[in-house]
């Protein structure tokens, strides 16, 4: 045992003695950090660098401010600092940088700046900054930055993020977390879209719904299916293609309704109207509305398929004959005014050319591609590739050609067309539209990915290696130099100016919008007759509400004050009247009691209206037992009387049962109750019927 203990002690101590006695050479390496020979037991830490400029992710003109400091535990400090741009050294100094550099040669693309600090022992520390060099960056206004986050979707008020493996919905402008849930999905997130209660989230093969505090399975899919062919989301509804069925989901309640057992989903309107088609009804498009059911929406001419539909128009398309060259397609625009054919447009000489069938519509505007005119068309030589926009009134305008246009991205509700040129650095453009709101088209600054329209405002994302996501508002005006001087908009004020209300406890509300800087929720004030009320601002609906109590009769003044994040303020002043509802008549029976013989068969009671006859009103009635019993002595009766404008009296008949039994006097009565809000009950709300036996 003693020998075992000595061998164990020797094995433990020997390596430590070797390590302590071994010299630390100048070529010793540890994890890529060079360690200089020094006094045993003293550790030389690598240098520390701090980069003040530029930010970890930024967009800038060709002249860039750089500022960096280097510190080391050696009294001599840092020995050297360098700055590289995409691997090319452009600066070197002793212990810091504070200057302006030119990145003109990188104009129109991104560049990685690597800062390196060295100490006297040769150890180094590195840090990088990613800069997009674009002289057009004055079109961008930073809305917010989200560290360690990936942006999945946004609207004008909210942003959906994947942040440290949590799904988060935040206020787009303040960054405040509105809702959060852990990411329990075991697959990469492919795409996601905001909903009123959460989001629809897609992995490569499955779609889930985040609703309130849980992730629920929606459907399985395959990798190359587009999201829009599987689910269409609009307002408070989602239209889902599930197990060959069309399913309409109310995103507020979570309730599902199967609209058809086998169908193709075609479109979804803001009010939840689902547009679909069935294979057994060629050319027939149907609509389904929650609570109403299904009906025919549109019957298309032969050969047409639906491209899209919204509240203004429906767009359909058909190909020409494949036996005739060049291949062409025709559009059909259906509106409330009727049908209008557009085209035909040339799409190429081979069916494979149809893959580039860029056609989109929004709010009556249409964007589409075609090959331009060629005098050698019959020889198989096509004209140039062109992008066109058609306005709701039918005016057509070319907005781009093949020098700039590779792919159509989207079209806004105002006819602005977003397209891009593909290359080593994808470049996005926004076209002029037929309304002539700008001259030519503008280029979206480099580094912006996934630009999206939200209403008539264009937003873009810039991100870097999942370290930071930045959301920018893109100014598409002709003159992007102007700062935000536009005040917020206050609309849909309730009670509206000049109205009369009858309740003493109204809910006051208004919609607050600002498409430039966003609403500053902390600035919102609602004053009623000079008194500040406690208000609640709902980000998703952009609505502010407040409750008032105990309002007296008379005129009341409502004042709403709000500011945006640029400091612009808006004021709304309205007045409304509180007035107790004056009844348009009192209702009562004309008699308090009526004697009726058993053999009479019926008895009649008259209800008289007094104190006013203008307008309509209603009142309910029913019979009640006393000594007479319903069924054996009379027939139970109940219902509602409706008085039309100017009508003064109504009658109620009750059936009497003529039996063969000898009986005493029997009694039942009839009562009035629950008049409509416009009316009131008089003094005589009950009348008694006395049945006299005749056997």
Order of alpha helices (4+ residues) and beta strands (2+ residues): alpha-beta-beta-beta-beta-beta-beta-beta-beta-beta-beta-beta-beta-beta-beta-beta-beta-beta-beta-beta-alpha-beta-beta-beta-beta-beta-beta-beta-beta-beta-beta-beta-beta-beta-beta-beta-beta-beta-beta-beta-beta-beta-beta-beta-beta-beta-beta-beta-beta-beta-beta-beta-beta-beta-beta-beta-beta-beta-beta-beta-beta-beta
